[in-house]
Every structure is written in structure tokens, then in C-alpha cells.
């Protein structure tokens, strides 16, 4: 049971890091989505970054 809990925490941390990396790439224009205007991609990137930060804060303070 403890291994399942540890694995969940590791998976969550990796998810946060990936979300921040993808969001940053979208904001900086490194990552794009074909067919969408650049401003929409940047706004989406900010939504991803803010969502990841809110998730992190909620996890720290116990939801």
C-alpha cells in the first residue's frame, strides 16, 4: 500500500513538471498547435501553467 502512495506522489510530481514545461513552451512560442492562432496557444499555455501552480498550492495546503 505504501508503494502505491509513493508511486502516486511521484506520478503527480512528474505531471506537474510536464505541465509547467509544456505551458512554458506554449507561452514562449516553442510549442504550437497547427491551425490555431498564436495568441490562442499562448493563452492556453498560461492556463496550463496557472492550473499547475494552483494544483501545487492546493496539494501543499491540503486542498
N, C-alpha and C positions, 0 to 999 in steps of 0.2 A: 504494500500500500504506500509506503514512503517513497518508493521509486516512482510510482505513478505521480505522486505530488511533485517530486523533483523534476520529472520529465515535463509536467505541465508548466512549471515555472520557467524552465529552460526554453520551451516552445514559445511561451508568451514573450520572453525577453528577445528571442530571435525575431518574432513577429514585429515587435516594437522597432527594433533596429532596421529591419527591412522596410517597414512603413516609412521611417524617417529618411532612409536612403532614397526610396522611390519618390517620396514627396519632394525632397531636395532636388532630385534630378528633374522633376517636372517643373519646379519653380525656376531653376536655372536654365531651362531650355535644353538640357542634355537628353531628356526623355520626352518623347512626344507621342501623340495618338493621331495616326493618319486620319484625315478627314475632319478633324476638329480644329477650330481656330486656336492660335497660341494662347490667347487670353483665357480661354476655357480650360486649357491644360494647366495654366498657372494657377487659376482659381481652384481647380481640382487638387493640385499639389498642396496648396495651403490648407485645404480641407483635410487632406490626409495627415499633414504634419500636426495640425491643431487637434485632430482626433486622436492621434498617437500620444500627444502630450497630455490631453485630458484623461486618456486611459491610464497613463503612468501616474498622474496625480491621484486619480480615484483608487488605484491599487495601493499606493503609498498610504493614503489616509483611510483605507478600509471601506471604500465605496460609500 
